[in-house]
Amino acid sequence: MASIRDVAKRAHVGATTVSRYLNDNGYVSDETRIKIEKAIKELNYTPNELARHLFRKRTGIVAVLVPDVSHPFFGEFVKHVESKLYENGYKTMICSTTKEKNSEIEYIDMLNRHIVDGIISGVHTLEVGAYLNVDKPIVALDRYFNEKIPVVGADHYHGGEMAANCLINCGCRNVLQFQGAKSVNSPSHERHIAFERIMKMNGATVCTVELEWNRFEEDYFQQVVQEIFRTNPEIDGVFGADLLAIAYMKEVIRHGKKVPQDVKIIAYDGTYVTDIVSPTITAIVQPIEELAAESVRLLMNRIADISNLEQRVVLDVKLVEGESTCVQK
């Protein structure tokens, strides 16, 4: 395998000149550039990308932290983040933190030790203290850490309003909503505040079930919906994240009831899973690709040390009607 010295020898220039050319750091004449490029082609030379990044005090790697990459929302988010990072010349290091003890702290340590250039954190961590003294490029997805770390998220309050109005218009009077652990300081809770406000304004009864922190397993969701169905059989409307909405719909059907005739269901996130079940589920859809793009944009600006950055980016959501909130003719 050819080295930088082999390229320099073939081009009849010094190794330092070749290094300046490869790293675009310093003057290299057009004539010399042509000779170096010719030598690189003849020798089939491949630059050491790691060495080049370290020369620039960059690793070219960004860590993306999510609770569980197998979850439809986080899986799609990671896919789009990875694509956007690649467009910006970065590779992606993915970490699912739910089952790996202390993994989040380890990644923050990697950032402090310049092993990664930045972090996009979508975790539902309780370890907020680990972020307090970090003055490095970090962007959070739907999570408040501190005033130094910008947050990207959707307009959850509007999403909660739309979900409530949809169920009210369907005639629901006794509704259930699933909420994530309140111990996590997340703007996503705003949708539940809005949902409950609209429902009570219209005289409907709201049962709110708070889920355990960092639980995304299918069997846990099944256990929760079975217990709720047993204790609250009169529920006629349900609002919850995609997988919970599907789990509740399965339980409704298992008990011989019909969706949407007996129970109306509206999901939140609106990933592909709401469209592959039958009946399809009405959903408040988060703009996942745009959330990913904005997260990468803010992180690139932080890495470039651009000042006056936005501290919060809020993107709109939309209602996509499925078969779970209207009786089919």
TIROMI-501279 format. One record per atom (N, C-alpha, C): z, x, y. Coordinates in steps of 0.02 Angstrom, whole numbers, padded with zeros to 5 digits, m for minus. Example, Ala and Ser with C-alpha at 12.3 -4.5 7.8 and 13.67 -1.06 7.14 Angstrom:
00390, 00660, m00284
00390, 00615, m00225
00390, 00660, m00165
00354, 00642, m00112
00357, 00684, m00053
00394, 00645, 00002
//
This chain:
00000, 00042, m00060
00000, 00000, 00000
00000, 00044, 00062
m00046, 00030, 00107
m00053, 00070, 00168
00008, 00063, 00213
00024, 00117, 00249
00080, 00117, 00296
00053, 00122, 00367
00098, 00116, 00415
00078, 00122, 00485
00052, 00193, 00499
00078, 00243, 00464
00054, 00312, 00473
m00017, 00319, 00446
m00032, 00284, 00391
m00101, 00286, 00364
m00150, 00256, 00415
m00130, 00202, 00447
m00172, 00170, 00498
m00182, 00218, 00556
m00129, 00251, 00577
m00133, 00297, 00634
m00180, 00356, 00618
m00174, 00381, 00556
m00216, 00437, 00535
m00290, 00417, 00534
m00305, 00357, 00506
m00374, 00334, 00501
m00403, 00320, 00571
m00361, 00297, 00617
m00385, 00281, 00685
m00384, 00340, 00732
m00355, 00398, 00707
m00350, 00459, 00747
m00308, 00447, 00811
m00251, 00411, 00800
m00204, 00401, 00855
m00134, 00412, 00827
m00084, 00410, 00870
m00016, 00420, 00848
00014, 00356, 00819
00064, 00363, 00776
00097, 00305, 00745
00130, 00262, 00799
00154, 00294, 00853
00185, 00256, 00907
00135, 00209, 00941
00073, 00233, 00947
00020, 00192, 00977
00005, 00131, 00934
00002, 00143, 00868
m00009, 00087, 00822
00048, 00037, 00827
00109, 00062, 00833
00168, 00018, 00839
00164, m00024, 00902
00143, 00009, 00958
00136, m00029, 01021
00084, m00084, 01013
00030, m00070, 00979
m00022, m00119, 00968
00004, m00178, 00926
00037, m00162, 00870
00062, m00214, 00825
00114, m00258, 00858
00156, m00229, 00899
00210, m00267, 00930
00193, m00292, 01000
00131, m00277, 01022
00109, m00298, 01088
00160, m00277, 01141
00180, m00214, 01136
00233, m00188, 01178
00210, m00123, 01210
00180, m00128, 01269
00156, m00069, 01303
00080, m00066, 01304
00054, m00021, 01344
m00019, m00017, 01355
m00055, 00017, 01297
m00110, m00014, 01275
m00156, 00016, 01227
m00226, 00000, 01252
m00267, 00051, 01261
m00334, 00041, 01288
m00378, 00000, 01241
m00430, m00030, 01269
m00475, m00071, 01228
m00508, m00029, 01174
m00527, 00032, 01191
m00560, 00077, 01143
m00513, 00092, 01085
m00449, 00105, 01101
m00400, 00120, 01049
m00386, 00059, 01006
m00383, 00001, 01037
m00372, m00061, 00999
m00426, m00072, 00947
m00488, m00059, 00966
m00545, m00067, 00920
m00537, m00021, 00860
m00518, 00042, 00874
m00510, 00091, 00819
m00453, 00071, 00773
m00398, 00047, 00802
m00340, 00026, 00761
m00359, m00034, 00718
m00392, m00084, 00748
m00412, m00144, 00711
m00459, m00127, 00654
m00505, m00079, 00667
m00551, m00058, 00615
m00513, m00024, 00557
m00464, 00019, 00574
m00425, 00053, 00523
m00384, 00004, 00482
m00355, m00046, 00516
m00315, m00097, 00481
m00358, m00135, 00431
m00419, m00152, 00452
m00464, m00189, 00408
m00486, m00147, 00349
m00503, m00084, 00361
m00526, m00040, 00307
m00471, m00026, 00257
m00410, m00020, 00281
m00353, m00004, 00236
m00319, m00066, 00208
m00342, m00125, 00231
m00311, m00188, 00211
m00235, m00185, 00224
m00219, m00161, 00284
m00148, m00151, 00302
m00116, m00217, 00321
m00055, m00231, 00294
m00016, m00290, 00311
00048, m00267, 00347
00056, m00288, 00410
00116, m00267, 00448
00180, m00294, 00415
00233, m00256, 00422
00299, m00277, 00399
00328, m00325, 00451
00323, m00391, 00436
00344, m00441, 00484
00418, m00435, 00501
00459, m00421, 00451
00531, m00415, 00464
00545, m00358, 00513
00511, m00301, 00503
00522, m00245, 00547
00499, m00262, 00618
00443, m00298, 00623
00418, m00317, 00689
00467, m00363, 00725
00494, m00411, 00688
00543, m00456, 00719
00606, m00419, 00741
00630, m00374, 00699
00690, m00337, 00716
00678, m00292, 00776
00617, m00266, 00782
00599, m00225, 00840
00607, m00267, 00903
00589, m00330, 00898
00595, m00375, 00956
00663, m00410, 00959
00709, m00389, 00917
00775, m00420, 00912
00770, m00493, 00892
00723, m00508, 00849
00714, m00574, 00821
00703, m00568, 00746
00725, m00619, 00708
00713, m00619, 00636
00654, m00664, 00618
00636, m00710, 00664
00583, m00757, 00649
00604, m00812, 00602
00670, m00822, 00595
00697, m00873, 00549
00744, m00919, 00587
00738, m00984, 00574
00783, m01034, 00601
00816, m01071, 00543
00881, m01080, 00547
00918, m01117, 00496
00921, m01191, 00515
00905, m01234, 00466
00908, m01306, 00477
00961, m01334, 00430
01014, m01362, 00459
01071, m01386, 00420
01070, m01462, 00417
01070, m01490, 00357
01073, m01562, 00347
01123, m01576, 00292
01151, m01637, 00290
01200, m01652, 00237
01169, m01649, 00168
01109, m01679, 00161
01077, m01684, 00095
01002, m01689, 00104
00965, m01638, 00084
00893, m01638, 00095
00857, m01689, 00051
00890, m01715, 00000
00859, m01766, m00042
00863, m01835, m00010
00904, m01843, 00041
00909, m01907, 00076
00844, m01920, 00114
00815, m01980, 00110
00749, m01993, 00141
00745, m01974, 00214
00796, m01990, 00254
00793, m01975, 00325
00793, m01900, 00336
00841, m01865, 00306
00847, m01793, 00317
00789, m01754, 00285
00765, m01779, 00228
00708, m01746, 00197
00646, m01749, 00242
00634, m01807, 00272
00577, m01814, 00318
00587, m01772, 00381
00649, m01772, 00406
00664, m01732, 00466
00651, m01658, 00454
00675, m01633, 00397
00665, m01563, 00380
00591, m01546, 00373
00553, m01591, 00342
00481, m01580, 00334
00447, m01570, 00401
00462, m01612, 00449
00431, m01607, 00515
00457, m01547, 00555
00521, m01532, 00548
00549, m01473, 00582
00515, m01410, 00556
00508, m01405, 00491
00477, m01346, 00461
00405, m01337, 00487
00368, m01393, 00493
00300, m01389, 00519
00299, m01366, 00591
00343, m01394, 00632
00345, m01375, 00703
00368, m01303, 00713
00415, m01281, 00672
00437, m01211, 00677
00381, m01164, 00658
00343, m01182, 00607
00286, m01140, 00586
00236, m01134, 00642
00223, m01189, 00678
00177, m01187, 00734
00201, m01139, 00789
00267, m01129, 00792
00296, m01084, 00842
00308, m01014, 00814
00282, m01000, 00754
00288, m00933, 00726
00354, m00920, 00690
00390, m00973, 00671
00455, m00964, 00638
00454, m00990, 00566
00493, m00959, 00525
00505, m00983, 00457
00570, m01023, 00457
00577, m01066, 00406
00635, m01111, 00402
00680, m01093, 00344
00745, m01089, 00358
00796, m01082, 00306
00834, m01148, 00303
00831, m01182, 00246
00860, m01249, 00239
00926, m01246, 00203
00974, m01283, 00229
01040, m01286, 00197
01064, m01358, 00192
01076, m01381, 00130
01109, m01446, 00119
01183, m01432, 00113
01222, m01459, 00160
01292, m01438, 00166
01342, m01480, 00127
01320, m01539, 00102
01368, m01586, 00073
01406, m01556, 00014
01371, m01520, m00030
01404, m01497, m00091
01419, m01422, m00090
01404, m01389, m00034
01417, m01317, m00030
01475, m01304, 00017
01532, m01288, m00010
01591, m01277, 00030
01582, m01217, 00077
01601, m01227, 00140
01598, m01175, 00192
01528, m01152, 00209
01476, m01184, 00183
01407, m01161, 00196
01391, m01164, 00270
01415, m01215, 00305
01400, m01222, 00376
01429, m01164, 00416
01490, m01145, 00401
01522, m01089, 00436
01485, m01025, 00421
01461, m01018, 00359
01423, m00958, 00341
01359, m00953, 00381
01325, m01009, 00393
01263, m01007, 00432
01276, m00991, 00505
01331, m01017, 00532
01349, m01000, 00601
01363, m00925, 00605
01395, m00897, 00554
01408, m00825, 00552
01343, m00786, 00548
01294, m00812, 00511
01228, m00780, 00508
01194, m00779, 00576
01204, m00833, 00615
01176, m00834, 00682
01210, m00782, 00726
01276, m00776, 00721
01313, m00727, 00760
01294, m00656, 00742
01274, m00646, 00679
01256, m00578, 00656
01181, m00566, 00659
01144, m00611, 00695
01072, m00603, 00707
01031, m00604, 00643
01055, m00639, 00591
01016, m00647, 00530
00967, m00705, 00537
00986, m00754, 00578
00940, m00807, 00598
00940, m00809, 00674
00885, m00835, 00702
00878, m00836, 00775
00907, m00899, 00807
00917, m00951, 00767
00943, m01013, 00795
00959, m01062, 00739
00993, m01117, 00758
01013, m01168, 00710
00996, m01237, 00738
00966, m01279, 00696
00960, m01350, 00710
01008, m01385, 00662
01059, m01416, 00690
01112, m01443, 00648
01110, m01519, 00647
01097, m01546, 00588
01098, m01618, 00578
01155, m01640, 00533
01206, m01597, 00526
01260, m01611, 00480
01311, m01658, 00511
01349, m01692, 00468
01402, m01737, 00490
01469, m01702, 00480
01474, m01642, 00507
01532, m01600, 00494
01595, m01623, 00529
01651, m01604, 00501
01715, m01612, 00535
01739, m01546, 00563
01700, m01492, 00550
01718, m01425, 00572
01691, m01410, 00642
01708, m01452, 00690
01683, m01444, 00758
01706, m01378, 00788
01766, m01356, 00770
01794, m01295, 00798
01751, m01234, 00785
01711, m01236, 00731
01669, m01178, 00715
01615, m01168, 00767
01599, m01221, 00805
01546, m01217, 00856
01571, m01200, 00925
01637, m01205, 00936
01664, m01203, 01004
01651, m01137, 01040
01655, m01082, 01004
01648, m01017, 01036
01581, m00983, 01022
01532, m01022, 01001
01466, m00995, 00985
01421, m01002, 01046
01400, m00946, 01073
01355, m00947, 01131
01286, m00923, 01109
01258, m00957, 01060
01193, m00939, 01031
01149, m01002, 01029
01084, m00994, 01015
01039, m01052, 01015
01054, m01101, 00958
01082, m01159, 00977
01096, m01214, 00930
01074, m01279, 00962
01043, m01322, 00922
01026, m01390, 00943
01054, m01437, 00891
01084, m01492, 00914
01114, m01540, 00868
01072, m01603, 00863
01068, m01631, 00804
01037, m01695, 00792
01092, m01747, 00785
01095, m01793, 00834
01143, m01849, 00830
01215, m01827, 00820
01236, m01775, 00855
01305, m01752, 00848
01327, m01718, 00912
01386, m01736, 00937
01415, m01703, 00995
01461, m01646, 00970
01445, m01585, 00990
01487, m01528, 00974
01525, m01505, 01036
01488, m01483, 01086
01517, m01465, 01150
01463, m01467, 01204
01483, m01455, 01266
01435, m01462, 01322
01381, m01409, 01322
01387, m01357, 01282
01337, m01304, 01280
01280, m01320, 01231
01292, m01366, 01186
01243, m01379, 01132
01207, m01444, 01146
01141, m01441, 01160
01103, m01502, 01175
01097, m01547, 01113
01091, m01613, 01126
01089, m01662, 01072
01022, m01700, 01076
00990, m01708, 01019
00930, m01748, 01013
00946, m01809, 00970
00926, m01867, 00992
00940, m01927, 00953
00898, m01986, 00975
00907, m02041, 00941
00870, m02102, 00957
00914, m02147, 01000
00883, m02199, 01028
00919, m02248, 01069
00953, m02297, 01021
01010, m02276, 00995
01044, m02316, 00943
01071, m02381, 00971
01092, m02381, 01033
01118, m02443, 01063
01064, m02497, 01063
01004, m02477, 01084
00948, m02524, 01084
00932, m02546, 01013
00937, m02500, 00965
00925, m02516, 00895
00973, m02568, 00870
01037, m02561, 00888
01087, m02609, 00867
01075, m02678, 00897
01054, m02678, 00960
01037, m02742, 00993
00980, m02777, 00958
00927, m02740, 00943
00869, m02770, 00910
00887, m02797, 00841
00928, m02760, 00804
00948, m02783, 00737
00988, m02847, 00741
01034, m02850, 00789
01076, m02910, 00797
01034, m02970, 00817
00991, m02961, 00865
00949, m03016, 00888
00903, m03042, 00833
00879, m02996, 00792
00836, m03015, 00737
00873, m03061, 00688
00934, m03042, 00669
00973, m03082, 00622
00996, m03148, 00653
01013, m03146, 00718
01032, m03209, 00752
00974, m03257, 00752
00914, m03232, 00767
00854, m03275, 00768
00837, m03302, 00699
00861, m03267, 00647
00850, m03291, 00579
00903, m03342, 00558
00952, m03354, 00603
01004, m03404, 00588
01066, m03377, 00554
01073, m03311, 00550
01132, m03281, 00517
01195, m03294, 00558
01249, m03313, 00522
01313, m03327, 00557
01370, m03287, 00528
01361, m03257, 00471
01415, m03220, 00438
01385, m03154, 00414
01390, m03102, 00455
01352, m03041, 00442
01396, m02982, 00424
01364, m02936, 00390
01396, m02874, 00368
01359, m02815, 00397
01396, m02765, 00422
01363, m02703, 00442
01400, m02644, 00412
01360, m02595, 00389
01388, m02533, 00361
01387, m02479, 00416
01444, m02447, 00426
01450, m02396, 00478
01472, m02330, 00448
01445, m02275, 00474
01466, m02208, 00452
01537, m02193, 00473
01565, m02141, 00446
01635, m02122, 00461
01645, m02113, 00536
01695, m02148, 00564
01708, m02144, 00635
01738, m02077, 00656
01761, m02039, 00608
01790, m01973, 00623
01737, m01924, 00649
01673, m01939, 00636
01618, m01897, 00660
01598, m01921, 00729
01598, m01875, 00777
01582, m01892, 00847
01506, m01894, 00856
01476, m01952, 00842
01404, m01957, 00842
01381, m02016, 00885
01326, m02006, 00923
01299, m02062, 00962
01271, m02118, 00918
01262, m02105, 00853
01236, m02157, 00808
01284, m02216, 00803
01348, m02206, 00819
01396, m02262, 00817
01379, m02315, 00869
01341, m02296, 00919
01325, m02344, 00973
01288, m02405, 00946
01250, m02397, 00892
01213, m02455, 00866
01260, m02508, 00839
01317, m02487, 00812
01364, m02534, 00784
01403, m02571, 00839
01416, m02535, 00893
01449, m02567, 00951
01403, m02621, 00979
01339, m02604, 00988
01291, m02653, 01015
01281, m02711, 00967
01277, m02696, 00903
01266, m02748, 00852
01324, m02799, 00853
01384, m02774, 00853
01442, m02818, 00852
01447, m02859, 00917
01432, m02828, 00973
01435, m02863, 01037
01388, m02923, 01039
01325, m02911, 01018
01276, m02965, 01018
01296, m03020, 00969
01319, m03001, 00911
01338, m03050, 00861
01394, m03095, 00886
01446, m03065, 00914
01503, m03104, 00937
01486, m03146, 00998
01440, m03122, 01039
01417, m03161, 01096
01384, m03226, 01072
01355, m03223, 01013
01320, m03281, 00985
01363, m03320, 00935
01428, m03304, 00933
01474, m03341, 00891
01472, m03325, 00817
01439, m03270, 00799
01436, m03251, 00728
01496, m03208, 00709
01513, m03210, 00646
01567, m03169, 00619
01539, m03103, 00593
01573, m03048, 00609
01549, m02982, 00589
01601, m02947, 00545
01580, m02926, 00487
01622, m02885, 00443
01593, m02814, 00444
01633, m02766, 00468
01610, m02696, 00473
01643, m02655, 00418
01603, m02622, 00378
01629, m02580, 00324
01616, m02507, 00343
01669, m02468, 00350
01663, m02397, 00367
01658, m02357, 00302
01607, m02317, 00298
01594, m02277, 00238
01634, m02212, 00239
01644, m02184, 00180
01679, m02120, 00176
01635, m02065, 00205
01666, m02014, 00231
01631, m01959, 00263
01589, m01920, 00212
01526, m01907, 00232
01482, m01863, 00193
01469, m01887, 00122
01465, m01953, 00113
01449, m01980, 00047
01379, m02011, 00049
01333, m01985, 00009
01264, m02009, 00010
01239, m02025, m00061
01285, m02025, m00110
01264, m02035, m00179
01248, m02109, m00192
01199, m02121, m00234
01178, m02188, m00249
01233, m02227, m00284
01271, m02194, m00329
01324, m02230, m00364
01381, m02251, m00318
01392, m02210, m00265
01443, m02228, m00215
01421, m02290, m00176
01358, m02291, m00155
01332, m02350, m00120
01336, m02412, m00163
01320, m02405, m00227
01322, m02461, m00273
01393, m02487, m00280
01441, m02442, m00284
01511, m02461, m00290
01534, m02500, m00228
01514, m02476, m00169
01533, m02509, m00107
01504, m02579, m00102
01439, m02587, m00116
01408, m02653, m00108
01434, m02702, m00160
01450, m02678, m00219
01478, m02723, m00270
01545, m02751, m00249
01586, m02708, m00219
01652, m02730, m00195
01645, m02779, m00137
01600, m02765, m00091
01590, m02809, m00034
01562, m02877, m00057
01516, m02875, m00103
01486, m02936, m00128
01538, m02979, m00164
01585, m02946, m00197
01638, m02982, m00233
01687, m03015, m00185
01704, m02979, m00132
01755, m03004, m00085
01726, m03046, m00028
01660, m03040, m00015
01629, m03076, 00040
01564, m03109, 00016
01568, m03157, m00031
01507, m03186, m00059
01468, m03230, m00009
01500, m03247, 00048
01469, m03292, 00096
01424, m03255, 00146
01418, m03190, 00142
01377, m03151, 00188
01305, m03176, 00187
01277, m03188, 00247
01207, m03212, 00250
01161, m03164, 00289
01189, m03108, 00314
01149, m03058, 00348
01180, m02989, 00341
01137, m02939, 00331
01162, m02871, 00318
01124, m02821, 00362
01162, m02773, 00390
01133, m02720, 00431
01162, m02653, 00408
01118, m02607, 00387
01142, m02543, 00364
01085, m02494, 00356
01102, m02430, 00347
01051, m02378, 00337
01009, m02395, 00276
00949, m02367, 00272
00899, m02385, 00222
00926, m02392, 00152
00959, m02340, 00127
00981, m02340, 00057
01035, m02393, 00044
01077, m02405, 00094
01128, m02457, 00087
01097, m02526, 00088
01047, m02535, 00131
01013, m02599, 00134
00980, m02615, 00067
00949, m02564, 00037
00916, m02574, m00028
00968, m02587, m00082
01023, m02550, m00080
01076, m02561, m00130
01104, m02632, m00126
01112, m02658, m00064
01138, m02726, m00057
01087, m02777, m00080
01023, m02765, m00065
00972, m02811, m00087
00969, m02816, m00163
00976, m02759, m00197
00977, m02759, m00270
01035, m02801, m00297
01092, m02795, m00263
01151, m02833, m00284
01141, m02908, m00273
01110, m02926, m00217
01095, m02996, m00203
01051, m03025, m00259
00998, m02989, m00276
00952, m03012, m00327
00985, m03015, m00396
01029, m02966, m00408
01065, m02964, m00473
01108, m03026, m00482
01132, m03054, m00427
01175, m03114, m00431
01135, m03179, m00426
01069, m03174, m00432
01028, m03234, m00434
01013, m03264, m00367
01028, m03228, m00313
01012, m03253, m00246
00945, m03223, m00225
00919, m03251, m00169
00853, m03229, m00146
00856, m03199, m00077
00813, m03150, m00067
00802, m03118, m00001
00732, m03136, 00021
00723, m03169, 00078
00772, m03181, 00132
00801, m03251, 00133
00785, m03293, 00083
00807, m03363, 00086
00884, m03369, 00091
00920, m03330, 00051
00993, m03334, 00050
01026, m03281, 00093
00998, m03222, 00093
01025, m03166, 00132
00969, m03130, 00167
00978, m03119, 00233
00930, m03080, 00272
00956, m03009, 00276
00910, m02961, 00271
00930, m02891, 00272
00887, m02851, 00320
00920, m02810, 00361
00884, m02766, 00407
00912, m02696, 00400
00867, m02648, 00392
00886, m02578, 00380
00882, m02538, 00444
00914, m02479, 00443
00911, m02434, 00500
00888, m02365, 00475
00840, m02337, 00507
00805, m02273, 00495
00732, m02288, 00484
00717, m02335, 00438
00647, m02354, 00427
00606, m02300, 00394
00635, m02266, 00345
00596, m02216, 00307
00552, m02252, 00256
00513, m02213, 00220
00463, m02242, 00174
00494, m02287, 00121
00559, m02278, 00106
00589, m02316, 00051
00593, m02391, 00067
00594, m02409, 00132
00598, m02480, 00149
00532, m02516, 00136
00480, m02478, 00126
00413, m02507, 00117
00390, m02506, 00044
00428, m02473, 00000
00407, m02468, m00070
00448, m02513, m00115
00496, m02549, m00087
00535, m02597, m00126
00506, m02666, m00117
00527, m02712, m00160
00503, m02781, m00155
00562, m02829, m00158
00571, m02869, m00106
00530, m02875, m00046
00539, m02814, 00000
00488, m02802, 00041
00494, m02747, 00090
00548, m02765, 00141
00578, m02714, 00170
00636, m02725, 00213
00620, m02716, 00287
00638, m02765, 00326
00634, m02759, 00399
00679, m02701, 00421
00654, m02660, 00467
00692, m02600, 00485
00687, m02583, 00559
00741, m02555, 00584
00741, m02521, 00648
00720, m02449, 00633
00662, m02430, 00658
00632, m02366, 00638
00647, m02312, 00689
00677, m02258, 00665
00687, m02200, 00708
00623, m02157, 00708
00606, m02127, 00766
00546, m02085, 00770
00561, m02014, 00743
00562, m02008, 00677
00586, m01947, 00646
00543, m01886, 00665
00478, m01894, 00665
00434, m01838, 00683
00448, m01815, 00755
00457, m01862, 00800
00471, m01844, 00869
00540, m01813, 00877
00589, m01837, 00838
00656, m01807, 00839
00652, m01734, 00818
00611, m01721, 00767
00602, m01652, 00743
00568, m01609, 00796
00516, m01636, 00827
00478, m01599, 00878
00523, m01582, 00938
00563, m01630, 00960
00607, m01617, 01017
00662, m01567, 00999
00687, m01570, 00939
00738, m01522, 00917
00711, m01452, 00918
00650, m01443, 00893
00618, m01377, 00893
00603, m01354, 00964
00578, m01400, 01005
00562, m01382, 01075
00624, m01356, 01112
00679, m01392, 01106
00740, m01371, 01139
00765, m01304, 01112
00760, m01296, 01046
00783, m01233, 01017
00740, m01175, 01040
00674, m01183, 01042
00630, m01130, 01065
00648, m01111, 01138
00663, m01160, 01179
00683, m01146, 01248
00750, m01109, 01250
00795, m01127, 01205
00860, m01092, 01203
00850, m01019, 01181
00807, m01009, 01132
00794, m00941, 01108
00761, m00899, 01163
00717, m00932, 01202
00684, m00897, 01257
00729, m00891, 01318
00790, m00919, 01313
00840, m00915, 01367
00816, m00948, 01431
00783, m01006, 01422
00760, m01044, 01480
00819, m01085, 01506
00831, m01083, 01571
00889, m01117, 01601
00872, m01189, 01617
00923, m01226, 01639
00916, m01296, 01659
00887, m01340, 01604
00911, m01329, 01542
00887, m01370, 01486
00920, m01438, 01486
00885, m01488, 01459
00915, m01553, 01450
00973, m01548, 01401
01026, m01584, 01415
01083, m01584, 01369
01080, m01641, 01319
01039, m01692, 01334
01030, m01746, 01286
00960, m01775, 01292
00925, m01780, 01236
00859, m01811, 01234
00866, m01874, 01191
00847, m01931, 01220
00853, m01995, 01185
00783, m02025, 01177
00764, m02040, 01115
00699, m02068, 01100
00706, m02141, 01079
00657, m02181, 01094
00661, m02253, 01080
00650, m02267, 01006
00676, m02324, 00985
00666, m02348, 00916
00623, m02411, 00919
00600, m02433, 00861
00560, m02494, 00860
00578, m02536, 00799
00565, m02601, 00805
00577, m02647, 00750
00512, m02657, 00711
00514, m02645, 00647
00457, m02657, 00603
00476, m02712, 00554
00443, m02768, 00558
00461, m02825, 00516
00435, m02818, 00445
00480, m02831, 00398
00461, m02833, 00327
00472, m02903, 00300
00484, m02907, 00236
00491, m02973, 00204
00564, m02995, 00196
00611, m02953, 00220
00682, m02967, 00207
00715, m03009, 00261
00677, m03028, 00313
00707, m03069, 00366
00665, m03131, 00381
00617, m03147, 00339
00578, m03208, 00352
00558, m03238, 00284
00562, m03302, 00279
00545, m03337, 00217
00470, m03336, 00209
00446, m03311, 00152
00374, m03307, 00139
00345, m03376, 00121
00288, m03392, 00149
00257, m03457, 00137
00210, m03452, 00077
//
